[in-house]
């Protein structure tokens, strides 16, 4: 039951740090460094939350964090936040 609740919370938080930062900044003044910082914060927060849910080992919590951060980066790029990554 704890595992299902943890996955539900992560699904609700999928628009995480990267997407929120891009929406907040309205694609203005978003640099590559900001995207990397938001991705690191997203990864750390999700990994910590999933590991503290007691149903996940550290490895599975980290992999879940990587997958969720990847989805978050994809959503942010679809919204135009990743324009700083283009040459």
C-alpha positions, 0 to 999 in steps of 0.5 A, a space after each residue: 500500500 505504501 508503494 502505491 501511495 508513493 507512486 501516486 504522489 510522484 505521478 502527481 508531482 511529475 510536473 516538477 522543478 524543471 517544468 515549474 521553473 520554465 513556466 515561472 520564467 516564461 522561457 525568458 532568462 532560462 539558461 543551461 545552468 538553470 536547467 541543470 540545477 533544476 534537474 539536479 534538484 528534481 532528481 534529489 527531491 524525488 529520490 529522497 521522497 521515494 527512499 523515505 517511502 520505505 518501500 523502495 531501496 536506494 537503487 530503485 528510488 534513484 532509478 525512479 528519480 532518474 525516470 521522473 526527471 527525464 519525463 519532467 525534462 521532456 515536458 519542459 522541452 515541449 513547453 519551450 523551456 529547453 530553448 537554452 539548450 539549442 545552439 
